[in-house]
Amino acid sequence: MTGTAAPPTPRPTVPVPAESVELGRAARGTAPRSSHAELPARRGPGALKILAAQDAGRVQDLLPIRYARMGLSPFTFLRGSAAVMTADLAGTPVSGIDVQLCGDAHLANFGFFASPERRLVFDVNDFDETLPGPWEWDVKRLAASVEVAGRDRGFRTRERRDSVEAGVRAYRQEMRRYAGMPHLQVWYSLLETEDLWQQYEHRFAPRRRARMERDLAKARSRDNLGALTRFTTMVDGRPQIVPAPPLVTPVRDLYPEEVERRGIEDGIREILAGYRETLPADRRVLFDRYRAVDIAHKVVGVGSVGTRCWMILFLGRDDRDPLFLQAKEAGPSALESVLRPATQPTAGQRVVEGQRLMQSAGDIFLGWQRTTGVDGKVRDFYLRQLRDWKGSVEVDELRPEGMTLYSEICGRTLARAHARSGDRIAIAAYLGSSSAFDRAVADFARAYADRTEADHAALQEAIDAGRVVADDPTANGNA
């Protein structure tokens, strides 16, 4: 008996350039560029209720860390409240041109990492919320984060606006540049750190240039061997993850009876059985050369605190051939509350496919998994290397000139990510050559920063009144 193959997915109709230009210009009639200054009054649940709704299903003991980190400043509040901003953006004007959204494109979600060719590149690096949607939403979240971060740093009003407009202008100009490129040239485009350094080095003060060179060298040292030194110790002749609760808690401490019954290696193999199948065939060959030896729960980020995240140690030819993978829990995107549901059957697959579409160079071990945990509940995860030349810019150390420069680079990077998946010619035609959109989004960013400060104050009030528990025993543990 032979089965019937599923019908192929029909190829979408791609407009010719002239049609895209017409589409973009026509969109100005329904959503004038100046209209993007608007921030409608909030309707529906307030910020704290939206955050509380996200707490369901998370590790309850870790939630005080989440709120302590969000309570540090308006910028950390913004970092942890993608769902809040999504609800606010739902009422804003849009051109009707969709791209693959990051969904959480704030300043701290850009950074350095290694390409498969072992080059240090700069790109968007967080895709938990990724989903197709209006390109303007990513731009506005980036712009708002620049304004809020500038306020946290004590910058003057003009300095903050210059930084915001610089990022939006860079997005607009880069999108217009991509509109003139062939498809393959857009797809191959990436921002290599060496190229960025050559372009912008002259804008750094000598002391800052030296600091930046040290930061880039540090990023290149953040690899699997470095993680082995940082996170493990030798026990009975083999490396074992060192407990550092609540940030790092080995599974043998979390579930000692389960580990005693099944053993760590068997448990990890069972968890990863489906993940292996999501890797390309050549990557499976490489993955199969490693054996799992230890696993621990790891607390990460700000908004992600309370979700389940595992660091898994593998060894290859010997104990100096490590591989660290991070398995991070994936739930529904916050964007799905206001946009259409994801088309992928699992949340992990949604994250991975969105990341592959937006990033110019991805982790060779990027994949996903749906598994049943020791508590009997089915959860989705996506996996990647824990450290592979990963680095970031310390936003809370930037001066006005540095903030403007970093905003530009992030705006360029976001444009490249959007150009890969959306109609870049239509977006460029909509944006045009004037600064109308730049000015409007800067006005929006200022208004949204006011709202973020009010939301942060409300959280602080709730913490002070005891309605929200906030406690981070790892004061500097924003991993």
C-alpha positions as CSV (number, residue, x, y, z in Angstrom):
1,M,0.0,0.0,0.0
2,T,1.5,3.3,-1.0
3,G,0.7,6.7,0.6
4,T,-0.3,9.8,-1.2
5,A,2.2,12.7,-1.0
6,A,0.9,15.9,0.4
7,P,0.4,18.6,-2.3
8,P,3.2,21.1,-2.6
9,T,2.8,24.5,-1.0
10,P,1.9,27.0,-3.7
11,R,4.6,29.6,-4.4
12,P,3.6,33.1,-3.5
13,T,3.2,35.7,-6.2
14,V,6.1,38.1,-6.0
15,P,5.3,41.7,-7.3
16,V,7.6,43.3,-9.8
17,P,9.6,46.3,-8.6
18,A,7.2,48.8,-10.1
19,E,4.2,47.2,-8.3
20,S,6.1,47.3,-5.0
21,V,6.9,50.9,-5.4
22,E,3.3,51.7,-6.1
23,L,2.2,49.6,-3.1
24,G,4.6,51.5,-0.8
25,R,3.6,54.9,-2.0
26,A,-0.1,54.1,-1.8
27,A,0.3,53.0,1.8
28,R,1.2,56.6,2.7
29,G,-2.5,57.4,2.0
30,T,-3.8,54.9,4.6
31,A,-1.0,55.5,7.1
32,P,0.8,58.8,6.5
33,R,4.4,58.8,7.7
34,S,3.6,61.6,10.2
35,S,0.9,59.4,11.8
36,H,3.6,57.1,13.4
37,A,4.0,59.8,16.1
38,E,0.7,58.6,17.5
39,L,0.5,56.6,20.8
40,P,-3.2,55.8,21.4
41,A,-4.5,55.7,24.9
42,R,-4.1,52.3,26.5
43,R,-7.2,50.1,26.5
44,G,-7.6,46.8,28.2
45,P,-5.4,45.4,30.9
46,G,-2.7,47.5,32.5
47,A,1.0,46.7,32.3
48,L,1.1,44.8,35.6
49,K,-1.9,42.6,34.7
50,I,-0.3,41.7,31.4
51,L,2.9,40.7,33.2
52,A,1.0,38.7,35.8
53,A,-0.8,36.8,33.1
54,Q,2.6,35.7,31.7
55,D,3.6,34.3,35.1
56,A,1.3,31.3,34.8
57,G,3.2,28.3,33.8
58,R,6.6,29.7,34.9
59,V,8.8,28.5,37.7
60,Q,7.1,30.4,40.5
61,D,10.2,30.4,42.8
62,L,12.1,32.4,40.2
63,L,9.5,35.2,39.6
64,P,10.9,37.4,42.4
65,I,14.1,37.6,40.3
66,R,12.2,38.6,37.2
67,Y,10.5,41.5,39.0
68,A,13.6,42.6,40.8
69,R,15.4,42.8,37.5
70,M,12.6,44.6,35.8
71,G,12.4,47.0,38.8
72,L,16.0,48.2,38.4
73,S,15.2,50.9,35.9
74,P,12.7,51.9,33.2
75,F,15.1,50.4,30.7
76,T,15.1,47.0,32.4
77,F,11.3,47.3,32.7
78,L,11.1,47.8,28.9
79,R,13.4,44.9,28.3
80,G,11.1,42.6,30.2
81,S,7.8,43.9,28.9
82,A,7.6,42.9,25.3
83,A,4.0,41.7,25.8
84,V,3.0,45.1,27.2
85,M,4.4,47.0,24.3
86,T,2.9,44.6,21.8
87,A,-0.6,45.4,23.3
88,D,0.2,49.1,23.0
89,L,1.5,48.8,19.4
90,A,-1.7,47.0,18.3
91,G,-3.5,50.3,18.1
92,T,-0.9,52.2,16.1
93,P,-0.9,53.0,12.4
94,V,0.7,50.5,10.0
95,S,1.5,50.5,6.3
96,G,0.1,47.0,5.8
97,I,3.5,45.6,4.7
98,D,4.6,42.6,6.8
99,V,8.0,41.2,7.5
100,Q,9.3,38.5,9.8
101,L,9.4,40.5,13.1
102,C,11.9,40.0,15.9
103,G,9.1,41.1,18.2
104,D,11.6,42.3,20.9
105,A,14.0,44.5,19.0
106,H,15.4,46.6,21.9
107,L,19.0,47.8,22.1
108,A,20.1,44.9,24.4
109,N,18.9,42.3,21.9
110,F,21.6,43.0,19.4
111,G,25.1,41.7,19.7
112,F,28.1,39.8,18.4
113,F,28.4,36.1,17.7
114,A,30.4,33.7,15.4
115,S,29.3,32.8,11.9
116,P,29.8,29.2,10.8
117,E,32.8,30.5,8.9
118,R,34.3,31.7,12.2
119,R,33.9,35.4,11.6
120,L,32.6,37.7,14.2
121,V,29.3,39.3,13.0
122,F,26.8,41.7,14.5
123,D,23.1,40.9,14.3
124,V,19.8,40.6,16.2
125,N,20.2,37.9,18.8
126,D,16.8,37.2,20.5
127,F,13.9,35.7,18.7
128,D,11.6,34.4,21.4
129,E,8.7,36.6,20.1
130,T,9.4,36.3,16.4
131,L,6.3,36.2,14.1
132,P,5.3,37.8,10.8
133,G,3.9,41.3,11.3
134,P,4.1,45.0,10.7
135,W,7.8,46.1,10.2
136,E,7.0,49.4,12.0
137,W,6.6,47.6,15.3
138,D,10.2,46.5,15.5
139,V,11.4,49.9,14.5
140,K,9.3,51.6,17.2
141,R,10.5,49.2,19.9
142,L,14.1,49.9,19.0
143,A,13.4,53.6,19.0
144,A,11.7,53.5,22.3
145,S,14.5,51.6,23.8
146,V,17.0,54.2,22.7
147,E,14.9,57.0,24.3
148,V,14.4,55.1,27.5
149,A,18.1,54.1,27.8
150,G,19.1,57.7,27.1
151,R,16.9,58.9,30.0
152,D,18.4,56.2,32.3
153,R,21.8,57.6,31.4
154,G,20.8,61.1,32.1
155,F,21.2,62.4,28.5
156,R,19.7,65.7,27.6
157,T,16.5,65.9,25.5
158,R,18.4,66.9,22.3
159,E,21.0,64.2,22.8
160,R,18.3,61.5,23.1
161,R,16.4,62.7,20.1
162,D,19.5,62.7,18.0
163,S,20.2,59.1,19.0
164,V,16.6,58.0,18.2
165,E,16.5,59.8,14.9
166,A,19.9,58.4,14.0
167,G,18.7,54.8,14.4
168,V,15.5,55.3,12.4
169,R,17.3,57.2,9.7
170,A,19.8,54.4,9.4
171,Y,17.0,51.9,9.1
172,R,15.3,54.0,6.3
173,Q,18.5,54.7,4.4
174,E,19.7,51.1,4.6
175,M,16.3,49.8,3.5
176,R,16.5,52.1,0.5
177,R,19.9,50.7,-0.3
178,Y,18.7,47.1,-0.1
179,A,15.8,48.0,-2.3
180,G,18.3,48.5,-5.2
181,M,20.1,45.2,-4.6
182,P,19.5,41.8,-6.3
183,H,17.8,39.2,-4.1
184,L,20.9,37.1,-3.6
185,Q,23.0,40.1,-2.7
186,V,20.5,41.0,0.1
187,W,20.5,37.4,1.3
188,Y,24.3,37.2,1.5
189,S,24.6,40.6,3.2
190,L,25.9,40.5,6.7
191,L,27.5,43.0,9.1
192,E,31.0,41.7,9.9
193,T,32.6,43.3,12.9
194,E,35.8,44.1,11.1
195,D,33.9,46.0,8.4
196,L,31.9,47.8,11.0
197,W,35.0,48.7,12.9
198,Q,36.6,50.2,9.7
199,Q,33.5,52.2,9.0
200,Y,33.0,53.6,12.5
201,E,36.5,53.5,14.2
202,H,37.1,57.2,13.5
203,R,34.0,58.1,15.5
204,F,35.4,56.6,18.7
205,A,37.5,58.5,21.2
206,P,40.9,56.9,21.7
207,R,40.0,55.5,25.1
208,R,36.7,54.1,23.8
209,R,38.5,52.5,20.8
210,A,40.8,50.6,23.1
211,R,37.8,49.5,25.2
212,M,36.0,48.3,22.1
213,E,39.0,46.3,20.9
214,R,39.1,44.6,24.3
215,D,35.4,43.9,24.2
216,L,35.7,42.3,20.8
217,A,38.7,40.2,21.9
218,K,36.6,39.1,24.9
219,A,33.7,38.1,22.7
220,R,36.1,35.8,20.7
221,S,37.2,34.2,23.9
222,R,33.6,33.3,24.9
223,D,33.6,29.8,23.5
224,N,32.9,26.2,24.6
225,L,36.3,25.9,26.3
226,G,35.7,29.1,28.2
227,A,32.3,27.8,29.3
228,L,34.0,24.6,30.5
229,T,36.3,26.6,32.7
230,R,33.6,28.9,34.0
231,F,30.8,26.4,34.7
232,T,32.4,23.1,35.6
233,T,34.8,21.3,37.9
234,M,36.3,17.8,37.7
235,V,34.5,15.1,39.7
236,D,35.6,11.5,39.6
237,G,37.8,12.3,36.5
238,R,35.2,14.1,34.4
239,P,33.8,17.6,34.2
240,Q,30.6,18.3,36.1
241,I,28.5,21.5,36.2
242,V,29.1,23.5,39.4
243,P,25.9,24.5,41.3
244,A,25.5,28.3,41.6
245,P,21.8,28.6,42.8
246,P,19.5,30.1,41.8
247,L,21.4,31.0,38.6
248,V,22.7,27.5,37.8
249,T,21.1,24.4,39.4
250,P,22.2,20.9,38.2
251,V,19.4,18.5,37.5
252,R,20.9,16.1,40.1
253,D,20.0,18.7,42.7
254,L,16.6,19.5,41.3
255,Y,15.4,15.9,40.7
256,P,17.8,13.6,42.6
257,E,15.4,10.6,42.6
258,E,14.8,10.8,38.9
259,V,18.5,11.0,38.2
260,E,19.1,8.0,40.5
261,R,16.5,6.0,38.7
262,R,17.4,6.8,35.1
263,G,20.9,8.3,35.1
264,I,21.7,11.7,33.7
265,E,22.9,10.5,30.3
266,D,19.8,8.4,29.6
267,G,17.5,11.3,30.6
268,I,19.3,13.8,28.4
269,R,19.2,11.4,25.4
270,E,15.5,11.0,25.8
271,I,15.0,14.8,26.0
272,L,17.1,15.4,22.9
273,A,15.7,12.6,20.7
274,G,13.5,14.9,18.7
275,Y,16.0,17.8,18.6
276,R,18.5,15.8,16.6
277,E,16.0,15.3,13.8
278,T,15.6,19.1,13.4
279,L,19.3,19.5,12.4
280,P,20.4,19.3,8.8
281,A,21.9,15.8,8.0
282,D,25.5,17.1,8.0
283,R,25.1,18.7,11.5
284,R,23.7,15.4,12.8
285,V,26.9,13.7,11.9
286,L,28.8,16.3,14.0
287,F,26.3,16.2,16.9
288,D,26.5,12.4,17.1
289,R,30.2,12.7,17.9
290,Y,29.4,14.2,21.2
291,R,27.9,12.4,24.3
292,A,25.9,14.2,26.9
293,V,27.4,14.2,30.4
294,D,25.6,16.8,32.5
295,I,22.6,19.2,32.6
296,A,21.6,22.1,34.8
297,H,18.8,24.7,34.9
298,K,20.0,28.2,34.2
299,V,18.3,31.5,34.9
300,V,18.6,33.9,31.9
301,G,17.7,37.4,30.9
302,V,15.1,39.7,32.3
303,G,11.7,39.0,30.7
304,S,12.6,35.3,30.3
305,V,13.2,34.7,34.0
306,G,10.9,31.9,35.2
307,T,10.8,30.1,31.9
308,R,12.7,26.9,31.8
309,C,16.2,27.0,30.4
310,W,18.7,24.2,30.5
311,M,22.5,24.2,29.9
312,I,23.7,20.8,28.6
313,L,27.3,19.7,28.6
314,F,28.6,17.3,26.0
315,L,32.1,15.9,25.5
316,G,33.7,14.8,22.2
317,R,37.0,13.1,21.9
318,D,38.0,13.9,25.5
319,D,37.3,16.3,28.3
320,R,39.0,19.2,26.4
321,D,36.5,18.9,23.6
322,P,33.3,20.3,25.1
323,L,30.1,21.4,23.6
324,F,27.6,23.4,25.6
325,L,24.0,23.7,24.3
326,Q,21.3,25.9,25.8
327,A,17.7,24.6,25.6
328,K,15.4,27.5,26.2
329,E,11.7,27.1,26.7
330,A,9.5,28.6,23.9
331,G,5.9,29.6,24.4
332,P,3.5,31.4,22.2
333,S,4.8,34.7,20.9
334,A,3.4,37.8,22.6
335,L,2.6,39.0,19.1
336,E,0.1,36.1,18.7
337,S,-2.2,37.9,21.2
338,V,-2.8,40.6,18.6
339,L,-1.8,39.0,15.3
340,R,-2.6,35.7,13.7
341,P,-1.4,32.5,15.3
342,A,2.0,31.0,14.3
343,T,1.8,28.5,11.4
344,Q,4.4,26.2,12.9
345,P,3.2,23.2,14.9
346,T,5.5,24.0,17.9
347,A,6.7,27.2,19.5
348,G,10.3,26.0,19.2
349,Q,10.0,25.6,15.5
350,R,8.5,29.1,15.2
351,V,11.5,30.6,17.0
352,V,14.1,28.6,14.9
353,E,12.5,29.3,11.6
354,G,12.1,33.0,12.4
355,Q,15.7,33.2,13.5
356,R,16.9,31.5,10.4
357,L,14.9,33.9,8.3
358,M,16.1,37.1,10.0
359,Q,19.8,36.3,10.9
360,S,22.5,36.5,8.3
361,A,24.5,33.7,9.9
362,G,23.0,31.2,12.4
363,D,24.3,28.8,15.0
364,I,25.2,25.4,13.4
365,F,23.4,23.6,16.3
366,L,20.2,25.7,16.1
367,G,17.2,23.4,16.4
368,W,14.0,22.7,18.4
369,Q,12.4,20.0,20.5
370,R,9.0,19.2,22.0
371,T,9.3,17.0,25.1
372,T,7.6,15.8,28.2
373,G,9.4,16.9,31.4
374,V,9.7,15.1,34.7
375,D,6.5,16.9,35.8
376,G,4.6,15.2,33.0
377,K,3.9,18.4,31.1
378,V,4.7,18.9,27.4
379,R,6.9,21.9,26.6
380,D,8.6,23.3,23.6
381,F,12.3,24.3,23.5
382,Y,14.8,25.7,21.0
383,L,18.4,24.8,21.3
384,R,21.7,26.6,20.3
385,Q,25.2,26.8,21.6
386,L,25.4,28.5,25.0
387,R,28.5,30.5,24.0
388,D,30.0,30.9,20.6
389,W,31.9,34.2,20.5
390,K,28.9,35.9,22.0
391,G,29.2,39.5,23.1
392,S,27.2,42.6,23.6
393,V,27.5,46.3,24.0
394,E,27.1,47.6,27.6
395,V,24.2,50.0,26.9
396,D,24.4,51.4,30.5
397,E,27.9,52.6,29.9
398,L,27.3,54.5,26.6
399,R,27.8,58.2,26.3
400,P,25.6,60.3,24.0
401,E,27.9,59.9,21.0
402,G,28.2,56.2,21.6
403,M,24.4,55.8,21.9
404,T,23.9,57.6,18.6
405,L,26.5,55.4,16.9
406,Y,25.1,52.2,18.4
407,S,21.5,53.2,17.5
408,E,22.7,53.7,13.9
409,I,24.3,50.2,13.8
410,C,21.2,48.6,15.3
411,G,18.9,50.4,12.8
412,R,21.0,49.2,9.9
413,T,21.0,45.6,11.3
414,L,17.2,45.6,11.7
415,A,16.8,46.8,8.1
416,R,18.9,44.0,6.8
417,A,16.9,41.5,8.8
418,H,13.6,42.9,7.5
419,A,14.8,43.1,3.9
420,R,15.4,39.3,3.9
421,S,11.7,38.5,4.5
422,G,9.6,41.4,3.5
423,D,9.0,43.5,0.4
424,R,12.0,45.8,0.8
425,I,11.1,47.8,-2.3
426,A,7.7,48.6,-1.0
427,I,9.0,49.6,2.5
428,A,11.7,51.8,0.9
429,A,9.1,53.5,-1.3
430,Y,6.9,54.1,1.7
431,L,9.7,55.6,3.8
432,G,11.0,57.8,1.0
433,S,14.0,60.1,1.1
434,S,12.7,62.7,3.6
435,S,13.0,62.5,7.4
436,A,9.2,62.5,8.0
437,F,9.2,59.0,9.3
438,D,12.3,59.6,11.4
439,R,10.8,62.6,13.2
440,A,7.4,60.9,13.7
441,V,9.0,57.8,15.3
442,A,11.2,60.0,17.5
443,D,7.9,61.6,18.8
444,F,6.5,58.2,19.4
445,A,9.6,57.1,21.3
446,R,9.4,60.1,23.6
447,A,5.7,59.4,24.4
448,Y,6.4,55.7,24.9
449,A,9.3,56.5,27.2
450,D,6.8,58.5,29.3
451,R,4.5,55.5,29.5
452,T,7.3,53.1,30.3
453,E,8.5,55.3,33.2
454,A,4.9,55.4,34.5
455,D,4.7,51.6,34.2
456,H,8.0,51.2,36.0
457,A,6.8,53.5,38.8
458,A,3.7,51.4,39.1
459,L,5.8,48.2,39.5
460,Q,8.0,49.9,42.1
461,E,4.9,50.9,44.0
462,A,3.5,47.4,43.9
463,I,6.9,46.1,45.1
464,D,7.0,48.6,47.9
465,A,3.4,47.7,49.0
466,G,4.2,44.0,48.9
467,R,1.7,43.2,46.1
468,V,4.6,42.0,43.9
469,V,7.5,40.1,45.4
470,A,10.9,41.1,44.1
471,D,14.2,39.7,45.2
472,D,17.3,39.0,43.2
473,P,20.0,37.3,45.3
474,T,22.3,37.5,42.4
475,A,22.6,41.3,42.2
476,N,24.8,41.1,39.1
477,G,23.3,38.0,37.7
478,N,21.6,39.2,34.6
479,A,22.9,36.4,32.5
